[in-house]
Amino acid sequence: MYGEFYAAQDRTLRQQELADKVAERQRYARPKDRLSLRARLARQLFALAVAAEREETWRVVWERLEARQ
């Protein structure tokens, strides 16, 4: 009889702790309309790579376009 009561009480406490953890994580989460840090860094690195090796990049693209003809 008492075992069922304590099991239900433990379940309620675990559910409350989980809800608290979820709420805390959502407080620190990034907004939905922003890209992740990884995506922003990838875009910046790609832009830097294109700027640094623009001529080489376009040469490769041009060769691929010519190969299709």
C-alpha positions in Angstrom: 0.0 0.0 0.0 2.7 2.5 1.0 5.0 1.3 -1.8 2.5 2.4 -4.5 2.2 5.8 -2.8 6.0 6.4 -2.7 6.3 5.2 -6.3 3.7 7.7 -7.5 5.3 10.4 -5.4 8.8 9.6 -6.9 7.3 9.7 -10.4 5.8 13.1 -9.7 9.1 14.4 -8.4 11.0 13.1 -11.4 8.5 14.6 -13.8 8.8 18.0 -12.0 12.6 17.8 -12.2 12.5 17.0 -15.9 10.1 19.9 -16.5 12.5 22.2 -14.6 15.5 21.1 -16.7 13.6 21.5 -19.9 12.5 25.0 -18.9 16.1 25.9 -18.0 17.5 24.7 -21.3 14.8 26.6 -23.3 15.8 29.8 -21.4 19.4 29.5 -22.8 18.5 28.1 -26.2 19.1 30.2 -29.3 16.1 31.8 -31.0 14.5 29.8 -33.7 15.0 32.5 -36.3 18.9 32.5 -35.9 21.3 30.1 -37.4 23.4 27.9 -35.1 26.9 29.0 -34.4 28.2 26.1 -36.5 26.2 27.2 -39.5 27.3 30.8 -39.1 31.0 29.8 -38.9 30.6 27.5 -41.9 29.2 30.3 -44.0 32.0 32.7 -42.9 34.7 30.1 -43.6 33.2 29.5 -47.0 33.1 33.2 -47.8 36.8 33.5 -46.7 37.8 30.5 -48.8 36.1 32.0 -51.9 37.7 35.4 -51.3 41.1 33.9 -50.7 41.1 31.6 -53.7 38.5 33.2 -56.0 40.6 32.7 -59.1 41.2 29.0 -58.3 37.6 28.5 -57.3 36.3 30.0 -60.5 38.8 28.1 -62.6 37.5 24.8 -61.1 33.9 25.9 -61.8 34.7 26.9 -65.3 36.4 23.6 -66.0 33.4 21.7 -64.7 31.1 23.7 -66.9 33.3 23.2 -70.0 33.4 19.4 -69.3 29.6 19.2 -69.5 29.5 20.5 -73.1 
